[in-house]
Amino acid sequence: MFQLVKENILIKRKSVPVVILTIFILTSFVQHSSFFNLEIQGVHSWRQSQTMWNVRNFVRHDNNILNPRINTFNGGKDNILRYELPLMQWMVAQVQRVVGEEIRVARILIFLIGLISILAFTLLVHTIFGNWLTAVFSAILLQYSPVFYYYTINPIPDNLALAFSFVYLAAIIKHRYSSKMSYLIIASLSLALASLCKLPFLMVSIVSIWFFIVDLIRKESIPRLLKQFVLPQVLFILPAIAWYAWVMPTWKGNPILTGQMNETFILSEYLDIIIYHCSTMFPQILTSFPIWILLILGLYQFFKKFRKVTWLIPLIGITFVYLGLELKPIGTVHDYYMMPFLPWIYLILAFGVSKVLKYTGGISVILLICIASAIYTPYKFNDYWSIENTYFNNDVINYSEELKNAVPRDERCIILNDHTGYIFSYRIDKQGFVFDSDNLPVEWIEDMIRNYNVSYLYSDSRKVDGSIAFQKYIDKIILQRGSVKVIKLKIPDLD
């Protein structure tokens, strides 16, 4: 009888971490649920709109994963734009082809991708610390990292790249502890997919490189290392190398590709960016004040016990090299470019969690910090989805349904002004030719009507649509909502 009671208590203890993690995941789902039906708006809508244009075109026009299409045909070119392999976009599209083109489908799928990150991180922490409570609490705090919380339902490919990065780290550390080939295969595949989804995440491969160097120093058999450790990873990464060798020559003008090299060095600008990262990016966006004490304690514990996880040192180092090279493109705007920092930041946090849990009452303290984070992050960052934080013409957002329905869906249109290149056309669901800064030479209009089957213009530019030279191209004004006019175009009569 005593043995049965003891076993029952043990089972319940093992189930406690699962229950806690499940409760917090469901809580996050509920906290995000009011945004599931929200169309793309808020912080970084331009990148989300670009991503969703890939999805729309996979669903409607071309389901070839090698042909990610966007919204514009500017310059008379087709609308294929190849950056990362659009695996996430293509996967979302396959589901939408079955259940319908609704934004909530995309957002829920992105949330599930975030769940992969949480579960993989949980396994990673458990592998290192051997304690499920440490793993679960650390994962919950990752879930409420502001940058993770906001983007976990927003369509950007970095979400899937981050998830594969966590799976890679969990599997490569498992392989290090067990030498099982199955873990190495999972790690190699995950690394390749993370890199294909977003190239900067290739930097996590520094962990494998570190293990290889350590084994060489220990005078392990080089042929065995090459065959059993290096070769599988190289074979899996070859498709990613092939993809980027194919598409990178087309990335002309992309600041991420050239980093600092093509930037004019102005010391005051760089100092402003560095100050922003020290005062805002790291303490308020990647982390938040409820976890600062744990993070400081975790740093202290890490420095005491870093020999347990020496591979974290090169991982930390390479992310800062990346930040140094891309400091100007990342600037004070592109917070999602900082996602590669999340794995090591929250692993260091796990050292703090582990230490607190060893004290009497430690569980209650960590649980209170998790609850505080679950309250603080939504309170501070739900505003990120607001129209005001879209930083775009509010009339386009507020009247998007009427503007969208004013013209048949597949009609090619001229659209201005759109400084992002994507938001305006996405919200009105129209492809065509997008211009900015009141910059639409009227002589181009006739060319687009005659040669590119354009019949309509969406405009919030009175400088263009109000000019005398433009009037001859107006057939009729179909709709005006706020500052936005929808105009049917015509070829002017000959004088």
C-alpha positions as CSV (number, residue, x, y, z in Angstrom):
1,M,0.0,0.0,0.0
2,F,2.8,2.4,1.0
3,Q,4.6,1.7,-2.3
4,L,1.4,2.4,-4.3
5,V,0.9,5.8,-2.5
6,K,4.6,6.6,-3.0
7,E,4.4,5.8,-6.8
8,N,1.1,7.8,-7.1
9,I,2.8,10.9,-5.5
10,L,5.8,10.5,-7.8
11,I,3.5,10.4,-10.9
12,K,1.7,13.5,-9.7
13,R,5.0,15.3,-9.2
14,K,6.1,14.5,-12.7
15,S,2.9,15.7,-14.1
16,V,3.1,19.1,-12.3
17,P,5.5,20.7,-14.9
18,V,3.2,19.5,-17.8
19,V,0.1,21.0,-16.1
20,I,1.9,24.3,-15.5
21,L,3.2,24.6,-19.0
22,T,-0.2,23.6,-20.5
23,I,-1.9,26.3,-18.4
24,F,0.4,29.0,-19.5
25,I,0.3,28.0,-23.2
26,L,-3.5,28.0,-23.1
27,T,-3.4,31.4,-21.3
28,S,-1.2,32.8,-24.1
29,F,-3.6,31.4,-26.7
30,V,-6.5,33.2,-25.0
31,Q,-4.5,36.4,-24.7
32,H,-3.9,36.3,-28.4
33,S,-7.4,35.2,-29.4
34,S,-8.8,38.7,-29.8
35,F,-6.2,39.3,-32.5
36,F,-6.7,36.1,-34.6
37,N,-9.3,37.7,-36.8
38,L,-7.4,41.0,-37.1
39,E,-6.1,41.8,-40.5
40,I,-2.4,42.7,-40.8
41,Q,-1.7,46.0,-39.0
42,G,0.5,47.3,-36.3
43,V,4.3,47.2,-35.9
44,H,6.2,45.9,-38.9
45,S,3.1,45.5,-41.1
46,W,5.2,45.9,-44.2
47,R,7.1,42.6,-43.6
48,Q,4.0,40.8,-42.6
49,S,2.1,42.1,-45.7
50,Q,5.0,40.9,-47.9
51,T,4.8,37.5,-46.3
52,M,1.1,37.3,-46.7
53,W,1.4,38.3,-50.4
54,N,3.6,35.1,-50.8
55,V,0.8,33.1,-49.2
56,R,-2.0,34.7,-51.3
57,N,-0.1,34.0,-54.5
58,F,0.6,30.4,-53.6
59,V,-3.1,29.9,-52.9
60,R,-4.4,31.8,-56.0
61,H,-1.9,31.7,-58.8
62,D,1.3,29.7,-58.5
63,N,1.8,27.0,-55.9
64,N,5.4,26.4,-56.8
65,I,7.4,26.9,-53.6
66,L,10.4,28.1,-55.7
67,N,8.3,31.0,-57.0
68,P,7.4,33.3,-54.1
69,R,5.3,36.1,-55.6
70,I,4.6,39.5,-54.2
71,N,2.2,42.3,-55.2
72,T,4.2,44.4,-57.7
73,F,5.1,44.3,-61.3
74,N,7.1,47.5,-61.3
75,G,9.6,47.9,-64.1
76,G,7.6,45.6,-66.3
77,K,9.0,42.5,-64.4
78,D,7.1,39.6,-63.1
79,N,6.2,39.6,-59.4
80,I,8.6,36.8,-58.2
81,L,10.8,37.9,-55.4
82,R,13.2,35.2,-53.9
83,Y,14.7,35.9,-50.5
84,E,14.5,33.1,-48.0
85,L,12.9,29.8,-49.1
86,P,9.2,30.5,-48.4
87,L,8.6,27.3,-46.5
88,M,6.4,28.9,-43.8
89,Q,4.4,30.9,-46.4
90,W,3.9,27.8,-48.6
91,M,2.8,25.7,-45.6
92,V,0.3,28.3,-44.6
93,A,-1.0,28.4,-48.1
94,Q,-1.5,24.7,-48.3
95,V,-3.8,24.8,-45.3
96,Q,-5.6,27.9,-46.6
97,R,-6.2,26.1,-49.9
98,V,-8.2,23.6,-48.0
99,V,-10.0,25.7,-45.3
100,G,-10.1,29.1,-46.9
101,E,-8.2,32.3,-47.1
102,E,-8.8,33.7,-43.6
103,I,-6.2,35.6,-41.6
104,R,-7.1,33.7,-38.5
105,V,-5.9,30.5,-40.2
106,A,-2.5,32.0,-40.8
107,R,-2.3,33.5,-37.2
108,I,-3.2,30.2,-35.5
109,L,-0.7,28.3,-37.6
110,I,2.0,30.8,-36.6
111,F,1.0,30.3,-33.0
112,L,1.5,26.6,-33.4
113,I,5.0,27.3,-34.9
114,G,5.7,29.3,-31.7
115,L,4.6,26.3,-29.7
116,I,7.3,24.2,-31.4
117,S,9.8,26.8,-30.2
118,I,8.5,26.6,-26.6
119,L,8.5,22.7,-26.5
120,A,12.0,22.5,-28.1
121,F,13.4,25.0,-25.7
122,T,11.8,23.0,-22.8
123,L,13.6,19.9,-24.0
124,L,16.9,21.8,-24.4
125,V,16.8,23.2,-20.9
126,H,15.8,19.8,-19.4
127,T,18.7,18.2,-21.2
128,I,21.2,20.7,-19.7
129,F,19.7,20.9,-16.2
130,G,18.0,17.6,-15.8
131,N,15.0,19.3,-14.1
132,W,11.5,19.6,-15.7
133,L,10.5,22.6,-13.5
134,T,13.5,24.6,-14.5
135,A,12.8,23.7,-18.2
136,V,9.1,24.6,-18.0
137,F,9.5,27.9,-16.1
138,S,12.2,29.0,-18.4
139,A,10.1,28.2,-21.4
140,I,7.1,30.1,-20.0
141,L,9.4,33.2,-19.5
142,L,10.6,32.8,-23.1
143,Q,6.9,32.7,-24.2
144,Y,6.4,36.1,-22.6
145,S,9.5,37.7,-24.1
146,P,7.9,40.8,-25.7
147,V,9.4,40.1,-29.1
148,F,8.3,36.4,-29.0
149,Y,4.9,37.3,-27.6
150,Y,4.1,39.8,-30.3
151,Y,5.4,37.9,-33.3
152,T,4.1,34.5,-32.2
153,I,0.9,35.1,-34.2
154,N,2.3,37.5,-36.9
155,P,3.4,36.0,-40.3
156,I,7.1,36.5,-40.6
157,P,9.4,33.7,-41.7
158,D,11.7,34.3,-38.7
159,N,9.1,32.4,-36.5
160,L,9.7,29.1,-38.3
161,A,13.5,29.7,-38.5
162,L,13.6,30.3,-34.7
163,A,11.6,27.1,-34.1
164,F,14.0,25.0,-36.2
165,S,16.9,26.7,-34.4
166,F,15.5,25.6,-31.0
167,V,15.0,22.1,-32.4
168,Y,18.6,22.1,-33.7
169,L,20.0,23.1,-30.4
170,A,17.9,20.6,-28.4
171,A,18.9,17.8,-30.8
172,I,22.6,18.6,-31.1
173,I,22.9,18.8,-27.3
174,K,21.1,15.5,-27.0
175,H,23.5,14.0,-29.5
176,R,26.4,15.4,-27.5
177,Y,25.2,13.7,-24.4
178,S,24.1,10.4,-26.0
179,S,26.0,10.1,-29.3
180,K,22.8,8.8,-30.9
181,M,22.9,9.3,-34.7
182,S,19.1,10.0,-34.8
183,Y,19.7,13.2,-32.8
184,L,22.4,14.3,-35.2
185,I,20.1,13.7,-38.2
186,I,17.3,15.8,-36.5
187,A,19.8,18.5,-35.7
188,S,21.2,18.6,-39.2
189,L,17.8,18.7,-40.8
190,S,16.6,21.4,-38.4
191,L,19.8,23.5,-39.0
192,A,19.2,23.3,-42.8
193,L,15.6,24.3,-42.5
194,A,16.3,27.2,-40.1
195,S,18.9,28.5,-42.6
196,L,16.5,28.1,-45.5
197,C,13.7,29.9,-43.7
198,K,16.0,32.8,-42.7
199,L,19.8,32.9,-43.5
200,P,21.0,34.6,-40.3
201,F,19.9,31.6,-38.3
202,L,22.7,29.6,-39.9
203,M,24.8,31.2,-37.1
204,V,23.6,28.6,-34.6
205,S,25.8,26.1,-36.4
206,I,28.6,27.6,-34.4
207,V,27.6,25.1,-31.8
208,S,28.5,22.1,-34.1
209,I,31.7,23.9,-35.1
210,W,32.6,24.3,-31.5
211,F,32.0,20.6,-30.7
212,F,34.2,19.7,-33.7
213,I,37.0,21.9,-32.6
214,V,36.8,20.6,-29.0
215,D,37.0,17.0,-30.2
216,L,40.0,17.8,-32.4
217,I,41.8,19.3,-29.4
218,R,40.9,16.1,-27.5
219,K,42.6,14.3,-30.4
220,E,39.5,12.4,-31.4
221,S,39.9,10.4,-34.7
222,I,39.6,12.9,-37.5
223,P,38.2,10.3,-40.1
224,R,35.6,9.3,-37.5
225,L,34.6,12.9,-36.8
226,L,34.4,13.7,-40.5
227,K,32.3,10.7,-41.3
228,Q,30.0,10.5,-38.2
229,F,29.7,14.2,-37.2
230,V,30.7,16.6,-40.0
231,L,29.4,14.8,-43.1
232,P,25.7,14.4,-42.1
233,Q,25.5,18.1,-41.3
234,V,27.3,19.2,-44.5
235,L,25.0,17.0,-46.6
236,F,21.9,18.4,-45.1
237,I,23.1,22.0,-45.4
238,L,23.9,21.7,-49.1
239,P,20.3,22.5,-50.3
240,A,20.4,25.8,-48.3
241,I,23.8,26.7,-49.8
242,A,22.4,25.9,-53.3
243,W,19.3,28.1,-52.7
244,Y,21.2,31.1,-51.5
245,A,23.8,30.7,-54.3
246,W,20.9,30.9,-56.7
247,V,19.0,33.8,-55.2
248,M,21.5,36.1,-53.6
249,P,22.8,37.6,-56.8
250,T,19.3,39.1,-57.2
251,W,19.4,40.9,-53.9
252,K,20.6,44.2,-55.2
253,G,20.2,47.0,-52.8
254,N,19.4,44.8,-49.9
255,P,21.1,46.4,-46.8
256,I,21.1,43.1,-44.9
257,L,23.4,41.5,-47.5
258,T,26.0,44.2,-47.3
259,G,25.6,45.1,-43.6
260,Q,27.8,48.0,-42.6
261,M,30.0,47.9,-45.7
262,N,27.8,50.2,-47.9
263,E,26.8,52.4,-45.0
264,T,28.2,55.9,-44.5
265,F,29.8,55.9,-41.1
266,I,28.4,58.6,-38.9
267,L,29.5,58.1,-35.3
268,S,26.5,59.8,-33.7
269,E,24.1,57.6,-35.6
270,Y,25.9,54.4,-34.5
271,L,26.1,55.7,-30.9
272,D,22.3,56.3,-30.9
273,I,21.6,52.8,-32.1
274,I,24.0,51.3,-29.5
275,I,22.3,53.3,-26.8
276,Y,18.9,52.2,-28.0
277,H,19.9,48.5,-27.9
278,C,21.4,48.9,-24.4
279,S,18.4,50.9,-23.0
280,T,15.5,49.4,-24.9
281,M,16.2,46.4,-27.2
282,F,17.8,44.0,-24.7
283,P,16.0,45.1,-21.5
284,Q,12.6,45.9,-22.8
285,I,12.0,44.0,-26.0
286,L,14.0,40.8,-25.9
287,T,13.5,40.7,-22.1
288,S,11.3,42.6,-19.7
289,F,11.6,43.9,-16.2
290,P,9.8,41.0,-14.3
291,I,12.8,38.8,-15.3
292,W,15.7,41.1,-14.8
293,I,16.7,39.8,-11.4
294,L,16.5,36.2,-12.6
295,L,18.6,37.2,-15.6
296,I,21.3,38.8,-13.5
297,L,21.3,35.8,-11.2
298,G,21.5,33.6,-14.3
299,L,24.6,35.5,-15.6
300,Y,26.3,35.1,-12.2
301,Q,25.6,31.3,-12.2
302,F,26.6,31.0,-15.8
303,F,30.0,32.5,-15.1
304,K,30.4,30.1,-12.2
305,K,29.4,27.0,-14.2
306,F,30.2,27.9,-17.8
307,R,32.3,24.8,-18.2
308,K,29.0,22.9,-18.2
309,V,27.9,24.8,-21.4
310,T,31.1,26.1,-23.0
311,W,29.3,26.0,-26.4
312,L,27.2,28.9,-25.2
313,I,30.2,31.2,-25.4
314,P,30.7,31.0,-29.2
315,L,26.9,31.2,-29.6
316,I,26.8,34.4,-27.7
317,G,29.9,35.7,-29.5
318,I,28.6,35.1,-33.0
319,T,25.3,36.8,-32.3
320,F,27.2,39.9,-31.3
321,V,29.4,39.7,-34.4
322,Y,26.1,39.5,-36.4
323,L,24.8,42.6,-34.6
324,G,28.0,44.5,-35.2
325,L,27.9,43.7,-38.9
326,E,24.2,44.5,-39.3
327,L,23.9,47.3,-36.7
328,K,22.8,50.0,-39.1
329,P,20.2,47.8,-41.0
330,I,18.8,46.5,-37.8
331,G,18.8,50.0,-36.3
332,T,16.2,50.9,-33.8
333,V,13.4,49.4,-35.9
334,H,13.9,45.7,-36.8
335,D,13.4,44.0,-33.5
336,Y,12.6,40.6,-35.2
337,Y,16.1,40.6,-36.6
338,M,17.2,40.1,-33.0
339,M,15.4,36.7,-32.6
340,P,18.7,34.8,-32.9
341,F,19.6,36.2,-29.5
342,L,16.7,34.6,-27.7
343,P,18.1,31.0,-27.3
344,W,21.2,32.0,-25.3
345,I,19.5,34.8,-23.4
346,Y,16.8,32.5,-22.1
347,L,19.3,29.7,-21.5
348,I,21.2,32.1,-19.2
349,L,17.9,32.9,-17.6
350,A,17.5,29.2,-16.9
351,F,20.6,29.3,-14.7
352,G,18.8,31.8,-12.6
353,V,15.6,29.8,-12.5
354,S,17.5,26.7,-11.6
355,K,19.3,28.4,-8.7
356,V,16.1,29.9,-7.2
357,L,14.3,26.5,-7.4
358,K,16.9,25.1,-5.1
359,Y,15.7,27.3,-2.2
360,T,12.7,26.6,-0.1
361,G,9.8,28.5,-1.6
362,G,11.6,28.8,-4.9
363,I,8.7,27.4,-6.9
364,S,6.4,30.0,-5.5
365,V,8.9,32.8,-6.4
366,I,9.4,31.6,-10.0
367,L,5.6,31.0,-10.4
368,L,5.0,34.6,-9.3
369,I,7.5,35.9,-11.8
370,C,5.9,33.9,-14.6
371,I,2.5,35.3,-13.7
372,A,3.9,38.8,-13.6
373,S,5.4,38.3,-17.0
374,A,2.1,36.9,-18.3
375,I,0.3,40.1,-17.1
376,Y,3.0,42.7,-17.9
377,T,3.9,41.7,-21.5
378,P,0.3,41.7,-22.9
379,Y,-0.4,45.0,-21.0
380,K,2.6,46.7,-22.5
381,F,2.6,45.2,-26.0
382,N,-1.0,44.5,-27.1
383,D,-0.9,48.1,-28.4
384,Y,1.6,46.9,-31.0
385,W,-1.4,45.7,-33.1
386,S,-3.0,49.2,-33.1
387,I,-3.7,51.2,-36.3
388,E,-1.6,54.0,-34.9
389,N,1.4,51.6,-34.7
390,T,1.0,50.7,-38.3
391,Y,2.5,54.1,-39.2
392,F,0.5,54.2,-42.4
393,N,-2.4,56.2,-43.8
394,N,-5.2,55.4,-41.4
395,D,-7.8,55.8,-44.1
396,V,-6.4,52.8,-46.0
397,I,-6.7,50.7,-42.8
398,N,-10.1,52.0,-41.7
399,Y,-11.8,51.8,-45.1
400,S,-9.9,48.8,-46.5
401,E,-13.0,46.6,-47.0
402,E,-14.8,49.2,-49.1
403,L,-11.7,50.1,-51.0
404,K,-11.1,46.4,-51.7
405,N,-14.6,45.8,-53.0
406,A,-14.6,48.8,-55.3
407,V,-12.6,47.0,-57.9
408,P,-12.6,43.3,-59.0
409,R,-10.0,41.3,-57.1
410,D,-7.7,40.3,-60.0
411,E,-7.6,43.7,-61.7
412,R,-4.1,45.1,-61.9
413,C,-4.0,48.6,-60.4
414,I,-1.7,51.6,-59.9
415,I,-1.3,52.3,-56.2
416,L,0.1,55.3,-54.4
417,N,1.4,56.4,-52.0
418,D,2.9,53.4,-50.3
419,H,6.4,53.9,-48.7
420,T,6.4,50.3,-47.6
421,G,5.6,48.8,-51.0
422,Y,3.2,46.3,-49.5
423,I,0.7,47.5,-46.9
424,F,-1.6,49.5,-49.2
425,S,-1.9,46.8,-51.8
426,Y,-2.3,44.1,-49.2
427,R,-5.2,45.8,-47.4
428,I,-7.1,46.5,-50.6
429,D,-6.1,43.1,-52.0
430,K,-4.8,44.4,-55.4
431,Q,-1.7,43.7,-57.3
432,G,-0.1,46.0,-59.9
433,F,2.3,49.0,-59.7
434,V,3.1,50.7,-56.5
435,F,4.6,54.1,-56.1
436,D,5.7,56.4,-53.3
437,S,6.4,60.1,-52.5
438,D,3.9,61.4,-55.0
439,N,6.3,60.1,-57.7
440,L,4.2,58.9,-60.6
441,P,5.1,60.5,-63.9
442,V,1.8,60.9,-65.8
443,E,3.3,59.7,-69.0
444,W,3.8,56.3,-67.4
445,I,0.1,55.9,-66.8
446,E,-0.7,55.5,-70.5
447,D,2.0,52.9,-70.9
448,M,0.6,50.9,-68.0
449,I,-2.9,51.1,-69.4
450,R,-1.9,50.0,-72.9
451,N,0.8,47.5,-72.2
452,Y,0.1,46.1,-68.7
453,N,-3.7,45.9,-68.6
454,V,-4.1,48.5,-65.8
455,S,-7.6,50.0,-65.5
456,Y,-7.7,51.5,-62.0
457,L,-5.8,53.8,-59.7
458,Y,-5.9,53.9,-55.9
459,S,-4.4,57.2,-54.8
460,D,-4.1,59.3,-51.7
461,S,-1.9,61.8,-53.6
462,R,-3.7,65.0,-54.6
463,K,-0.4,66.1,-56.2
464,V,-0.8,63.4,-58.8
465,D,-4.5,62.8,-59.2
466,G,-5.3,66.5,-58.9
467,S,-2.8,67.6,-61.5
468,I,-4.0,69.1,-64.8
469,A,-1.9,66.6,-66.7
470,F,-3.6,63.7,-65.0
471,Q,-7.2,64.7,-65.7
472,K,-7.3,63.3,-69.2
473,Y,-6.7,59.8,-67.8
474,I,-9.8,59.9,-65.5
475,D,-12.8,57.9,-66.8
476,K,-14.6,58.3,-63.5
477,I,-14.1,58.4,-59.7
478,I,-15.6,55.2,-58.4
479,L,-15.1,55.8,-54.7
480,Q,-13.5,58.2,-52.2
481,R,-13.0,57.3,-48.6
482,G,-11.1,59.8,-46.6
483,S,-7.9,60.7,-48.4
484,V,-8.1,57.7,-50.8
485,K,-9.6,57.9,-54.2
486,V,-10.4,54.9,-56.5
487,I,-10.3,56.0,-60.1
488,K,-11.2,54.2,-63.3
489,L,-8.6,55.0,-65.9
490,K,-8.9,55.5,-69.6
491,I,-6.6,56.2,-72.6
492,P,-7.0,59.9,-73.4
493,D,-8.7,60.9,-76.6
494,L,-6.5,62.1,-79.4
495,D,-6.4,65.9,-79.9
